[in-house]
Structures are given as C-alpha cells and as structure tokens.
C-alpha cells in the first residue's frame, strides 16, 4: 500500500513522476541502504530544480546576447 500511495503523494507535491520516485528509492537503496532511500527523493528534487533553473538562466542569457 505505501509503495503505491507514498510515491503518488510525493509526485503531486514535487512534480516528479511516481515511477521515477520508485526507481530512485529502489536504485539508491541498493547502493546506499536505508539512508540512501530516505535521501534519494529530496536530493533528486533539489538537483532537478537547480538544473532546470540553470538551464532557464543560460537560455535567457543566450537570447539576450542576440
């Protein structure tokens, strides 16, 4: 039950696909254990936000140069 409901709740709040959350938790859990499973989704969400903001910033700077 929690394997299905929890990713759906997190995905709606973080704008991440539920399957991505499940894969992250299982994949990182194999490498980093329980601590990795706990930190996988927050680290991914922060990384995704930072990368998308950097891409938007570079696109804005590139369009201003032209």
PyMOL commands that set and color helices and strands:
alter all, ss='L'
color gray80, all
select helices_A, chain A and resi 2-14+18-65
alter helices_A, ss='H'
color red, helices_A
deselect
rebuild
show_as cartoon
